Amino acid sequence: GHRRKNWKVRKFVLREDPAYLHYYDPAGGEEPLGAIHLRGCVVTAVEDMPDSKKYDVDNILFEIITANDIHYYLQAASSAERTEWIKAIQAVSRTGK
């Protein structure tokens, strides 16, 4: 969860037009649980989070800060996947509608 009350596994779909990152329940369901508007957002790798447990870090966390200053923390499956997500989201935040 983006508020870190607890972490949840979600399926993410990145869209360019409009520039959104939609998230779904991985168990199924056609309708998204929510969406993150990416136009003008900032996305960065997170190397260290205070009060996080060791398994939360391992160089696989990243943060999305939306244009209206909402912070989302996401955890990728691997360091390489984190890098791919960051590059893809940065591209969409600049060029997406």
SERO-4910 file (N, C-alpha, C, O; in steps of 0.05 Angstrom, whole numbers):
BEGIN
 pado doro    nc1    nc2    nc3   cac1   cac2   cac3    cc1    cc2    cc3    oc1    oc2    oc3
  Gly    A     16    -24      0      0      0      0     17     25      0     38     25     13
  His    A      9     46    -14     25     70    -17     28     85     10     46    101     12
  Arg    A     12     79     29     14     92     55     30     74     74     35     82     97
  Arg    A     39     51     65     56     32     80     43     23    106     58     16    125
  Lys    A     17     22    108      6      9    132     12    -20    131     17    -33    152
  Asn    A     12    -31    107     22    -58    102     27    -60     72     14    -46     56
  Trp    A     45    -77     64     51    -81     36     31   -100     24     23   -120     37
  Lys    A     23    -95     -1      4   -112    -15     16   -118    -43     28   -100    -55
  Val    A     12   -142    -52     20   -149    -79     -1   -138    -98    -25   -143    -95
  Arg    A      7   -124   -119    -11   -113   -139      1   -118   -166     25   -120   -170
  Lys    A    -17   -120   -186     -9   -121   -214    -11    -93   -225    -32    -80   -221
  Phe    A     10    -83   -239     10    -56   -249     10    -56   -279     23    -73   -292
  Val    A     -5    -37   -291     -6    -34   -320      0     -4   -325    -14     14   -315
  Leu    A     22      0   -340     31     27   -347     18     35   -373     20     21   -393
  Arg    A      5     59   -373     -8     69   -397      3     96   -404      9    112   -386
  Glu    A      6    101   -430     17    127   -439     -4    147   -446      0    171   -442
  Asp    A    -27    138   -455    -48    157   -464    -75    148   -453    -88    132   -465
  Pro    A    -83    158   -430    -70    178   -413    -48    166   -396    -46    142   -393
  Ala    A    -31    183   -385     -7    175   -370    -15    167   -342    -15    183   -323
  Tyr    A    -21    141   -339    -29    130   -313    -15    103   -308     -9     88   -327
  Leu    A    -11     97   -283     -3     71   -274    -27     60   -259    -32     67   -236
  His    A    -42     41   -272    -65     29   -259    -56      4   -244    -38    -10   -252
  Tyr    A    -69     -1   -221    -62    -24   -206    -87    -41   -200   -109    -31   -195
  Tyr    A    -82    -67   -201   -104    -87   -199    -97   -108   -177    -74   -111   -169
  Asp    A   -118   -122   -169   -114   -145   -151   -102   -167   -168   -114   -174   -189
  Pro    A    -79   -179   -160    -67   -200   -176    -84   -225   -178    -79   -242   -196
  Ala    A   -103   -228   -161   -121   -252   -162   -141   -251   -184   -155   -270   -189
  Gly    A   -143   -228   -196   -162   -224   -218   -178   -199   -215   -174   -183   -197
  Gly    A   -197   -196   -233   -214   -172   -232   -207   -154   -255   -184   -148   -260
  Glu    A   -227   -145   -269   -224   -129   -293   -220    -99   -286   -206    -85   -300
  Glu    A   -232    -91   -264   -231    -62   -257   -206    -57   -239   -200    -72   -221
  Pro    A   -193    -34   -245   -169    -27   -229   -178    -19   -201   -200     -9   -197
  Leu    A   -161    -25   -181   -166    -16   -154   -160     13   -151   -171     27   -133
  Gly    A   -143     23   -168   -136     52   -167   -117     58   -189   -109     42   -206
  Ala    A   -108     84   -190    -90     93   -211    -73    116   -200    -81    131   -182
  Ile    A    -49    118   -211    -30    139   -204    -26    156   -229    -17    145   -250
  His    A    -33    181   -228    -30    199   -251      0    206   -253     12    216   -234
  Leu    A     11    200   -276     41    203   -279     50    228   -293     74    235   -292
  Arg    A     32    243   -306     41    268   -320     54    287   -300     42    296   -281
  Gly    A     79    293   -305     94    312   -288    104    300   -262    112    315   -244
  Cys    A    103    274   -259    111    262   -234    142    259   -233    156    263   -253
  Val    A    152    254   -209    180    248   -205    182    220   -195    168    212   -176
  Val    A    200    204   -207    204    176   -198    233    172   -192    250    179   -209
  Thr    A    239    161   -169    267    157   -161    270    130   -146    251    120   -135
  Ala    A    294    120   -147    301     96   -132    303    104   -102    312    126    -96
  Val    A    294     86    -85    296     90    -56    317     71    -45    313     47    -47
  Glu    A    338     81    -34    360     64    -24    356     57      5    364     36     14
  Asp    A    343     75     20    340     70     49    315     83     58    310    107     53
  Met    A    299     68     73    275     79     85    276     76    115    280     54    125
  Pro    A    274     98    129    273     95    158    250     78    167    229     77    154
  Asp    A    253     63    188    234     45    200    224     23    181    204     10    186
  Ser    A    239     17    160    232     -5    143    248    -30    151    270    -28    162
  Lys    A    237    -53    146    251    -78    153    270    -85    131    267    -75    108
  Lys    A    289   -101    136    310   -108    117    298   -119     91    307   -112     70
  Tyr    A    278   -136     93    266   -148     69    251   -128     52    245   -133     29
  Asp    A    246   -104     63    232    -83     47    252    -68     29    243    -55     10
  Val    A    278    -70     35    297    -53     21    311    -68     -2    299    -70    -24
  Asp    A    334    -78      3    349    -94    -17    350    -81    -45    350    -96    -65
  Asn    A    352    -55    -47    355    -40    -72    333    -46    -92    338    -47   -116
  Ile    A    308    -50    -82    286    -55   -101    263    -37    -96    242    -41   -109
  Leu    A    265    -17    -79    244      2    -75    247     26    -93    269     34    -99
  Phe    A    224     38   -101    224     63   -115    200     79   -107    180     69    -96
  Glu    A    202    105   -111    181    124   -103    171    140   -126    187    149   -143
  Ile    A    145    144   -127    132    161   -147    120    184   -131    104    180   -113
  Ile    A    127    209   -139    115    233   -127     99    246   -149    111    255   -169
  Thr    A     73    247   -146     56    259   -166     58    289   -167     70    301   -149
  Ala    A     47    301   -188     47    330   -191     33    344   -167     40    366   -160
  Asn    A     13    330   -155      0    342   -132     11    331   -105     -3    330    -85
  Asp    A     37    323   -106     53    316    -82     42    292    -66     43    293    -42
  Ile    A     32    272    -80     25    247    -67     48    228    -71     58    225    -93
  His    A     57    216    -49     80    198    -50     71    169    -50     55    160    -33
  Tyr    A     81    153    -69     75    124    -71    101    110    -69    120    117    -84
  Tyr    A    103     90    -52    127     73    -51    120     46    -62    100     33    -54
  Leu    A    136     36    -81    132     11    -94    157     -6    -91    179      4    -90
  Gln    A    153    -32    -91    175    -51    -89    175    -69   -113    155    -83   -118
  Ala    A    196    -69   -128    199    -86   -152    208   -114   -143    215   -118   -120
  Ala    A    207   -133   -162    216   -160   -156    246   -163   -155    257   -181   -142
  Ser    A    260   -145   -170    289   -146   -171    300   -118   -176    285   -100   -183
  Ser    A    326   -115   -173    339    -90   -178    337    -82   -208    332    -59   -215
  Ala    A    340   -102   -225    338    -97   -254    309    -89   -262    306    -71   -278
  Glu    A    290   -101   -249    262    -94   -255    256    -66   -245    241    -51   -258
  Arg    A    267    -59   -222    263    -32   -211    273    -11   -231    260      8   -237
  Thr    A    297    -16   -243    309      2   -262    291      5   -287    287     27   -297
  Glu    A    280    -18   -296    262    -17   -319    237     -1   -313    228     15   -330
  Trp    A    225     -5   -290    201     10   -282    207     40   -281    191     56   -291
  Ile    A    229     47   -269    236     75   -266    239     88   -293    228    110   -298
  Lys    A    254     76   -311    258     87   -338    231     89   -353    226    110   -366
  Ala    A    214     69   -352    189     69   -366    170     91   -355    157    105   -370
  Ile    A    169     94   -328    152    114   -316    162    142   -322    146    160   -328
  Gln    A    189    146   -321    200    172   -328    193    180   -357    186    203   -362
  Ala    A    194    161   -375    188    166   -403    158    175   -406    152    194   -420
  Val    A    140    160   -393    112    166   -395    106    192   -381     88    207   -390
  Ser    A    119    199   -359    114    224   -345    121    248   -362    109    270   -359
  Arg    A    140    245   -380    148    267   -398    131    268   -423    125    290   -432
  Thr    A    124    245   -434    112    245   -461     82    238   -460     67    244   -479
  Gly    A     73    226   -438     45    217   -437     26    241   -436     33    263   -429
  Lys    A      1    235   -442    -20    256   -442    -36    256   -417    -55    272   -414
***
